[in-house]
Amino acid sequence: MSRSGMQAKRVARHAPPFSMTAEDTIAMPRPTPAQLAYGSCTVVFSTIAMLLLSQTSSGPGITVIALAALALGLLVALTVPSPAARAAEPSAEQATDEERVPTTL
């Protein structure tokens, strides 16, 4: 048997038992530019503020402050509303007569 024939058998033997299709994978949504901007600014400004306020110069202190700033930036980035969520909410002008609450009795 030729060398390429042996390699082909070896590759075929180690093939995964299933194939991944586009339907099998779940795509994570990409962060919006607003989320990136708010999160990054939060990390930078909160790090500077905490370092100035704590006046720490030790390595562990700076590490704790950096981790706290990263956690705060992640929290801010995740709480920024997405454009799809904002578009789904009807404004007061778009409300129909059935949705409006009467103001007079």
C-alpha positions in Angstrom: 0.0 0.0 0.0 1.3 3.5 -0.8 2.1 6.0 1.8 -0.7 8.4 0.7 -3.2 5.6 0.9 -2.2 4.9 4.5 -2.5 8.6 5.3 -6.0 8.7 3.8 -7.1 5.8 5.9 -5.6 7.3 9.0 -7.5 10.6 8.4 -10.7 8.9 7.6 -10.5 6.8 10.7 -10.2 9.9 13.0 -13.0 11.9 11.4 -15.6 13.2 13.9 -18.7 11.1 14.3 -20.9 14.1 13.3 -20.6 17.1 11.1 -21.3 20.7 12.3 -23.6 22.6 10.1 -24.7 26.2 10.4 -27.9 25.1 12.0 -26.1 23.3 14.8 -24.1 26.3 16.0 -25.4 29.2 18.0 -23.9 32.5 17.1 -23.2 34.9 19.9 -24.2 38.5 19.1 -21.3 40.9 18.6 -21.0 43.9 20.9 -22.3 47.1 19.5 -20.0 50.1 19.1 -21.9 51.8 22.0 -21.2 48.8 24.3 -17.5 48.8 23.4 -17.3 52.6 23.9 -19.2 52.7 27.2 -17.3 49.6 28.6 -13.9 50.9 27.6 -14.5 54.4 29.0 -15.8 52.9 32.2 -12.7 50.7 32.6 -10.3 53.5 32.0 -12.0 56.2 34.1 -12.8 54.0 37.0 -9.3 52.6 37.1 -7.8 56.1 37.2 -10.4 57.3 39.8 -9.8 54.3 42.1 -6.0 54.5 41.8 -6.1 58.2 42.7 -8.6 57.8 45.5 -6.9 54.8 47.1 -3.3 56.0 46.6 -2.1 52.5 46.5 1.3 51.6 45.1 1.5 47.9 45.9 1.1 45.2 43.2 -1.8 43.4 44.8 -3.7 46.6 45.4 -3.3 47.7 41.7 -4.4 44.2 40.6 -7.6 44.3 42.7 -8.4 47.8 41.4 -7.8 46.7 37.8 -10.0 43.6 38.2 -12.7 45.7 39.8 -12.6 48.2 36.9 -12.8 45.4 34.4 -15.8 43.9 36.2 -17.5 47.3 36.3 -16.8 47.9 32.6 -18.3 44.5 31.7 -21.3 45.3 33.8 -21.8 48.7 32.0 -21.3 47.2 28.6 -23.8 44.4 29.2 -26.5 46.9 30.5 -26.3 49.2 27.5 -29.6 48.6 25.7 -29.3 47.1 22.2 -30.9 48.8 19.2 -33.3 45.9 18.6 -34.7 46.1 22.2 -35.2 49.8 21.9 -36.9 49.6 18.5 -39.4 46.9 19.8 -40.9 49.3 22.4 -43.7 51.4 20.9 -43.5 55.1 21.6 -46.4 57.1 23.1 -47.2 58.6 19.7 -47.5 55.1 18.1 -49.8 53.8 20.7 -53.3 52.9 19.4 -56.5 54.0 21.0 -56.9 50.6 22.7 -53.6 51.0 24.5 -54.2 54.5 25.7 -55.5 55.0 29.2 -58.4 57.5 29.4 -57.6 60.6 31.5 -61.1 61.8 32.2 -63.9 59.9 33.8 
